[in-house]
Amino acid sequence: MLNRVEDEDLTVFIVSDSIGETAETVVNAVISQFGTDQIEIKKFTNITSIAKLSEVVSRAKDRKVIIAYTIVLPELCEHLKKAAKAAEIPIVDVIGPAMLKFSELLGQKPKLEPGLNRQLDQEYFERISCIDYAIRCDDGKELKKLEEADVVIIGVSRTSKTPLSMYLAHQGYKAANIPLMPEVDVPQELYELSAKKLVGLTIDPTVLQEIRQERLNSMQFKKQADYATMDRILKELDFAEEIMKKLGCMIINVTNKSIEETAHKILSERSDL
C-alpha cells in the first residue's frame, strides 16, 4: 500500500547485492510500458549486510517509493520483506521467483553467490577482447602490440598458427602469431619478448607438403608451385628451427595433432597463465 502524497512522483529504489544491472534492465522495461516521466530511479548497489539494507529502507520511509531488488542471500531477503512490510513499502523481488522455479525443476539449490551474473559478463567481455586481439595481431600484424600477448606463436605457413591463436583467444588468452620465411627479416620485437611467451610450431615435411598441395588445389593452381615443393619446405623448416633455437622458445611438433592438443601442451607448460 502506498501511503504517500498522490501527486508525488514515484521513485524506484533498485537494491542489489551486486551492481544492479539486472534489476535496472527489468525496471526500465516496465517503465517503458507506461509512457511517463514521473518516475525516478535510485540505485543502491553492493548491499550485502543487514545494516546497509536497513539504511535503504529507512530512506524509503514516508515517500512514494517501490523497492525492486536482486538479492540472493535468504537472510537479507527475509529482513527486507519484514522491514518493508512494517514501513508499508511495496517491494518487487526481481529474480527470486524465477530462481525458486528453476530450483524446483532442476532439483538443486542455487549457489546464492552475489554478483555471479556480473562475473560471467566480465569473463565474456574479456574473451571478446582476446578474440579482437588475435584478429588484430594475426599473421604478423600490429607488432607494437606483442608486449600485450600471453602467447606469441611463430612458424612457417600452414602450421595452424591462426586457428591456434583463435582457439587460445576463445579460452581467454591473448595470442598473436607471426609467420617465418627465409626471405623476410624476423621482427626485432620477437627478440625483445620473454622466451616463455614464444611458441614455435614445426611439422613433418611430408605432411606439410600434403597440406600445402591441398591448399593450392583448393585455390585451383594447376601447376606445381614452389610453395609446395619439398626443397622449399625443407628450406623453410630449417630456417624456422634456427630462429626458434635462437629465441630459446618452446617448440611443438604439430604433426597429426589437433588444435586442442597443441593448446593444452602450451598451457600445461605455462604455469603463469
C-alpha positions as CSV (number, residue, x, y, z in Angstrom):
1,M,0.0,0.0,0.0
2,L,1.3,3.4,-0.9
3,N,0.5,5.9,1.8
4,R,2.4,8.9,0.2
5,V,1.1,12.0,-1.4
6,E,-0.8,11.0,-4.5
7,D,0.7,13.7,-6.8
8,E,4.3,12.9,-5.7
9,D,6.5,11.4,-8.4
10,L,7.2,7.7,-8.0
11,T,10.7,6.7,-7.0
12,V,12.0,3.2,-7.7
13,F,14.8,2.1,-5.3
14,I,16.9,-0.5,-7.1
15,V,18.6,-2.5,-4.4
16,S,21.2,-5.1,-5.3
17,D,23.9,-7.2,-3.7
18,S,26.0,-6.6,-6.9
19,I,25.8,-3.7,-9.3
20,G,22.1,-3.7,-10.0
21,E,22.2,-4.1,-13.8
22,T,19.6,-6.9,-13.9
23,A,17.0,-5.1,-11.8
24,E,17.6,-1.8,-13.7
25,T,17.0,-3.5,-17.0
26,V,13.8,-5.0,-15.8
27,V,12.6,-1.8,-14.2
28,N,13.3,0.2,-17.3
29,A,11.4,-2.3,-19.4
30,V,8.4,-2.0,-17.1
31,I,8.6,1.8,-17.0
32,S,8.6,1.9,-20.9
33,Q,5.1,0.5,-20.9
34,F,3.7,3.5,-19.1
35,G,5.0,6.4,-21.1
36,T,5.6,8.7,-18.1
37,D,8.5,10.8,-17.0
38,Q,7.2,10.9,-13.4
39,I,9.3,8.0,-12.3
40,E,12.8,8.4,-10.8
41,I,15.3,5.6,-10.3
42,K,17.8,5.5,-7.5
43,K,20.3,2.6,-7.3
44,F,21.8,1.1,-4.1
45,T,24.5,-1.4,-5.0
46,N,26.6,-3.9,-3.1
47,I,24.0,-4.1,-0.4
48,T,25.4,-7.2,1.4
49,S,24.6,-6.6,5.1
50,I,21.5,-6.0,7.2
51,A,22.9,-2.7,8.3
52,K,23.1,-1.4,4.7
53,L,19.7,-2.8,3.9
54,S,18.1,-1.1,6.9
55,E,19.6,2.2,5.9
56,V,18.0,1.9,2.4
57,V,14.6,1.0,3.9
58,S,14.9,4.0,6.3
59,R,15.4,6.3,3.3
60,A,12.3,4.9,1.6
61,K,10.0,5.7,4.5
62,D,7.3,8.3,4.1
63,R,7.9,8.6,0.4
64,K,6.2,7.3,-2.7
65,V,8.7,4.5,-3.2
66,I,8.8,1.0,-4.6
67,I,11.8,-1.2,-4.0
68,A,12.9,-3.5,-6.8
69,Y,15.6,-5.8,-5.6
70,T,18.0,-8.5,-6.7
71,I,19.4,-10.1,-3.6
72,V,20.3,-13.8,-3.4
73,L,21.1,-14.3,0.3
74,P,18.0,-15.6,2.1
75,E,18.6,-13.7,5.4
76,L,18.8,-10.4,3.6
77,C,15.7,-11.1,1.6
78,E,13.8,-12.0,4.7
79,H,14.9,-8.9,6.5
80,L,13.9,-6.7,3.6
81,K,10.5,-8.3,3.4
82,K,9.8,-7.7,7.1
83,A,11.2,-4.2,7.2
84,A,9.3,-3.1,4.1
85,K,6.1,-4.6,5.4
86,A,6.5,-2.7,8.7
87,A,7.1,0.5,6.8
88,E,4.4,-0.2,4.3
89,I,6.8,0.0,1.4
90,P,5.9,-2.1,-1.7
91,I,8.7,-4.4,-2.9
92,V,9.4,-6.5,-6.0
93,D,11.7,-9.5,-6.0
94,V,13.2,-9.4,-9.5
95,I,14.9,-12.8,-9.6
96,G,13.6,-14.7,-6.5
97,P,10.5,-16.3,-8.1
98,A,12.4,-17.4,-11.2
99,M,15.3,-18.8,-9.1
100,L,12.8,-20.7,-7.0
101,K,11.1,-22.2,-10.0
102,F,14.4,-23.2,-11.6
103,S,15.5,-24.8,-8.3
104,E,12.3,-26.9,-8.2
105,L,12.6,-28.0,-11.8
106,L,16.4,-28.8,-11.6
107,G,16.1,-30.4,-8.2
108,Q,19.1,-28.5,-6.9
109,K,19.7,-25.4,-4.8
110,P,21.1,-22.2,-6.3
111,K,24.7,-21.1,-5.4
112,L,23.5,-18.0,-3.6
113,E,26.6,-16.1,-4.6
114,P,26.1,-12.3,-5.1
115,G,27.4,-11.0,-8.4
116,L,27.7,-14.3,-10.3
117,N,26.0,-12.8,-13.4
118,R,28.4,-9.9,-13.3
119,Q,31.4,-12.3,-13.1
120,L,30.1,-14.2,-16.1
121,D,29.6,-10.9,-18.0
122,Q,33.1,-9.9,-17.2
123,E,34.5,-13.2,-18.4
124,Y,32.5,-12.8,-21.7
125,F,33.9,-9.3,-22.4
126,E,37.5,-10.4,-21.6
127,R,37.1,-13.2,-24.0
128,I,35.8,-10.9,-26.7
129,S,38.8,-8.6,-26.1
130,C,41.1,-11.6,-26.6
131,I,39.4,-12.6,-29.8
132,D,39.7,-9.0,-31.1
133,Y,43.4,-9.0,-30.2
134,A,44.0,-12.3,-32.0
135,I,42.4,-10.9,-35.2
136,R,44.4,-7.6,-34.9
137,C,47.7,-9.5,-34.3
138,D,47.2,-12.3,-36.9
139,D,49.9,-13.1,-39.4
140,G,52.4,-10.6,-38.1
141,K,50.2,-7.5,-37.9
142,E,50.4,-4.8,-35.2
143,L,53.8,-5.9,-33.9
144,K,53.8,-3.0,-31.4
145,K,51.0,-4.9,-29.5
146,L,53.2,-8.0,-29.0
147,E,54.0,-7.0,-25.4
148,E,50.3,-7.4,-24.5
149,A,50.3,-11.0,-25.7
150,D,50.1,-14.0,-23.4
151,V,51.4,-16.2,-26.2
152,V,53.2,-15.4,-29.5
153,I,53.1,-18.3,-32.0
154,I,55.7,-18.5,-34.7
155,G,56.2,-20.9,-37.6
156,V,56.1,-21.5,-41.3
157,S,53.0,-21.2,-43.4
158,R,50.2,-23.9,-42.8
159,T,51.2,-25.0,-39.4
160,S,47.9,-23.9,-37.9
161,K,49.1,-20.6,-36.3
162,T,45.9,-18.7,-36.9
163,P,43.5,-21.5,-35.8
164,L,45.6,-22.0,-32.7
165,S,45.6,-18.3,-31.9
166,M,41.8,-18.1,-32.2
167,Y,41.4,-21.2,-30.0
168,L,43.5,-19.7,-27.3
169,A,41.6,-16.4,-27.6
170,H,38.3,-18.3,-27.1
171,Q,39.9,-19.7,-23.9
172,G,40.6,-16.2,-22.7
173,Y,44.3,-15.7,-23.7
174,K,45.8,-13.0,-25.9
175,A,47.6,-14.8,-28.7
176,A,49.5,-13.3,-31.6
177,N,51.1,-15.2,-34.5
178,I,54.0,-14.4,-36.8
179,P,55.0,-16.3,-40.0
180,L,58.6,-17.2,-40.5
181,M,60.0,-17.1,-44.1
182,P,63.7,-17.1,-45.2
183,E,63.2,-14.0,-47.4
184,V,61.6,-11.9,-44.6
185,D,63.6,-10.4,-41.7
186,V,62.5,-11.7,-38.3
187,P,60.8,-8.8,-36.5
188,Q,63.1,-7.3,-33.8
189,E,60.1,-7.3,-31.5
190,L,60.4,-11.0,-31.2
191,Y,63.9,-10.8,-29.7
192,E,62.6,-8.3,-27.1
193,L,60.0,-10.7,-25.7
194,S,60.5,-13.1,-22.9
195,A,61.2,-16.6,-24.4
196,K,58.4,-18.1,-22.3
197,K,55.9,-16.2,-24.3
198,L,57.1,-17.6,-27.5
199,V,55.9,-20.9,-29.0
200,G,57.4,-22.3,-32.2
201,L,55.4,-24.7,-34.3
202,T,57.1,-27.3,-36.5
203,I,55.7,-30.2,-38.6
204,D,56.8,-33.2,-40.6
205,P,57.8,-32.0,-44.0
206,T,55.9,-34.7,-45.9
207,V,52.7,-33.8,-44.0
208,L,53.3,-30.1,-44.6
209,Q,53.7,-30.8,-48.3
210,E,50.4,-32.6,-48.5
211,I,48.7,-29.7,-46.6
212,R,50.2,-27.1,-48.9
213,Q,49.3,-29.1,-52.1
214,E,45.7,-29.3,-50.9
215,R,45.7,-25.6,-50.3
216,L,47.0,-25.0,-53.9
217,N,44.4,-27.4,-55.3
218,S,41.6,-25.6,-53.4
219,M,42.8,-22.3,-55.0
220,Q,42.8,-24.0,-58.4
221,F,46.5,-23.7,-59.1
222,K,47.1,-26.1,-62.0
223,K,50.9,-26.1,-61.9
224,Q,53.2,-27.1,-59.1
225,A,54.2,-24.0,-57.2
226,D,57.5,-23.6,-55.3
227,Y,55.4,-23.2,-52.2
228,A,54.6,-26.9,-52.1
229,T,57.9,-28.4,-53.3
230,M,60.0,-30.4,-50.8
231,D,63.1,-28.3,-51.4
232,R,61.2,-25.2,-50.4
233,I,59.5,-26.8,-47.4
234,L,62.8,-28.1,-46.0
235,K,64.4,-24.7,-46.5
236,E,61.6,-23.0,-44.6
237,L,61.6,-25.6,-41.8
238,D,65.3,-25.4,-41.3
239,F,65.2,-21.6,-41.2
240,A,62.3,-21.6,-38.8
241,E,64.1,-24.1,-36.5
242,E,67.2,-22.0,-36.5
243,I,65.2,-18.9,-35.4
244,M,63.3,-20.8,-32.7
245,K,66.6,-22.0,-31.2
246,K,68.0,-18.5,-31.2
247,L,64.9,-17.3,-29.4
248,G,65.1,-20.1,-26.9
249,C,61.4,-20.8,-27.2
250,M,59.2,-23.8,-26.7
251,I,59.0,-25.9,-29.9
252,I,56.0,-28.1,-30.6
253,N,55.7,-30.6,-33.4
254,V,52.1,-30.3,-34.6
255,T,52.2,-33.3,-36.9
256,N,48.9,-35.1,-36.6
257,K,48.0,-33.0,-33.5
258,S,44.6,-31.3,-33.1
259,I,44.4,-27.6,-32.2
260,E,43.1,-28.6,-28.8
261,E,46.1,-30.9,-28.1
262,T,48.6,-28.2,-29.1
263,A,46.8,-25.6,-27.0
264,H,46.8,-28.0,-24.0
265,K,50.5,-28.5,-24.4
266,I,51.2,-24.8,-24.4
267,L,49.0,-24.1,-21.3
268,S,50.4,-27.1,-19.4
269,E,53.9,-25.7,-19.8
270,R,52.9,-22.2,-18.8
271,S,52.1,-22.2,-15.1
272,D,51.8,-18.4,-15.1
273,L,48.7,-18.5,-17.3
